[in-house]
Amino acid sequence: MVKDYLGESGFTVTNANTGNQGLSLQQSGHFDAIILDLMLPDINGLDVCRTIRARDRIPILILTAKGDPMDRIVGLELGADDYLPKPFEPRELLARLNAVLRRSRGSGTGESLRFGRLEIDLEAMEANVDGRRCDLTAHQFKLLVIMANAAGRVLSRETLMDMLKGESLESFDRSIDVHISRIRAEIEDDPKHPRRVITVRGAGYVFARAQD
């Protein structure tokens, strides 16, 4: 059903019936995005997500069982860009797929933001600390850019979701917190005691402007 619907919407879709088949296809071919069902007959879909993310930054949209927020959280922690609970409307799947593709293509402005040792390359969609590339998904990179552009301002979770255009986040499962945790792990010297992305209790997050 998904293959037929996306095909009618202009996508060329390759289907894999197992996790191992999907990993083999992804490694040997060129794809713009992956829709990954976590319920696979051979291996855990989260293991598939982990393997893909370890070798490629391709956008990953995971499909999760309805009412299982833990799979969503773990999937985002492993590097998935978005999730969609089953059952879902095909139109919502198409909208979310287009959203992750837009994010992955970047802004193309050729500009960079620099905060001490942290450089955010908007065109390449890369963040670097002391020249080391941070391993961020397209979604996490966009969230980092939003906070960096508002450096010094406290942004609530609701504000961040609005600025992300509500593409994949729902406040009840604290997805924003998962992405923030991943960003901290990549850009902070000590993620448990962050100095760049700081939590303001009861208010949200602030990106500290003046740091080395």
Residue pairs with C-beta under 8 A, 6 or more apart in sequence:
1 90
2 13
2 35
2 90
2 93
3 13
3 15
5 90
5 93
5 94
6 13
6 93
6 94
6 97
7 13
9 94
11 97
14 25
14 29
14 31
16 22
16 25
17 41
18 40
18 41
18 42
18 43
19 40
19 42
19 43
19 44
19 45
19 47
19 48
20 42
20 43
22 34
22 36
22 48
23 48
23 51
23 52
25 31
26 34
26 52
26 56
26 58
27 55
31 58
32 58
32 59
32 101
32 104
33 58
33 59
33 60
33 61
33 97
33 100
33 101
33 104
34 52
34 58
34 59
34 60
34 61
35 61
35 62
35 63
35 93
35 97
36 45
36 48
36 49
36 52
36 60
36 61
36 62
36 63
36 80
37 45
37 62
37 63
38 44
38 45
38 46
38 49
38 62
38 63
38 64
38 65
38 71
38 75
39 45
39 65
40 48
45 62
46 71
46 74
46 75
46 78
49 60
49 62
49 75
49 78
49 79
49 80
50 78
50 79
52 58
52 60
53 60
53 78
53 79
53 80
53 137
57 104
57 137
57 138
58 104
59 81
59 82
59 100
59 101
59 103
59 104
59 137
59 138
60 79
60 80
60 81
60 100
60 137
61 80
61 81
61 82
61 83
61 84
61 93
61 96
61 97
61 100
62 71
62 72
62 75
62 80
62 82
62 83
62 84
63 83
63 84
63 85
63 86
63 88
64 71
64 72
64 75
64 83
64 84
64 85
64 86
65 71
65 85
65 86
66 85
66 86
66 87
67 85
68 85
69 172
69 173
71 83
72 83
72 85
72 173
72 175
73 173
73 174
73 175
73 178
75 83
76 83
76 175
76 178
76 179
76 182
77 178
77 181
77 182
79 135
79 137
79 182
80 137
81 100
81 103
81 104
81 137
81 138
81 139
81 168
82 96
82 99
82 100
82 139
82 167
82 168
83 168
84 92
84 93
84 96
96 167
96 168
99 165
99 167
99 168
100 138
100 139
100 167
100 168
103 138
103 139
103 141
103 142
103 167
104 125
104 138
106 122
106 123
106 124
106 125
106 138
107 122
107 123
108 123
109 122
109 123
110 122
110 123
111 122
111 123
112 119
112 120
112 121
112 122
112 123
113 119
113 120
113 122
113 145
113 148
113 149
114 120
115 148
115 151
115 196
115 209
115 211
116 211
116 212
117 129
117 130
117 212
118 127
118 128
118 129
118 187
118 196
118 211
119 127
119 128
119 129
120 126
120 127
120 144
120 145
120 148
121 127
121 128
122 145
125 138
125 141
126 133
126 134
126 141
127 133
127 134
127 136
127 141
127 144
127 186
127 187
128 134
129 186
129 187
134 186
134 187
135 186
136 144
136 182
136 183
136 186
137 182
139 164
139 167
139 168
139 179
140 179
140 182
140 183
142 164
143 160
143 164
143 176
143 179
143 180
143 183
144 183
144 187
146 155
146 160
146 163
146 164
147 155
147 160
147 197
147 205
147 206
147 207
148 207
150 207
151 207
151 208
151 209
152 206
152 207
152 208
152 209
153 206
153 207
154 200
154 203
154 204
154 205
154 206
155 163
155 204
155 205
155 206
156 203
156 204
157 171
157 176
157 177
157 204
158 171
159 204
160 169
160 176
160 204
160 205
161 169
161 171
161 176
168 175
169 175
169 176
180 197
180 205
181 191
183 197
184 191
184 194
184 196
184 197
185 191
187 196
187 197
188 194
188 195
188 196
188 197
189 195
195 208
195 211
196 207
196 208
196 211
197 205
197 206
197 207
197 208
198 205
198 206
198 207
198 208
199 205
200 206
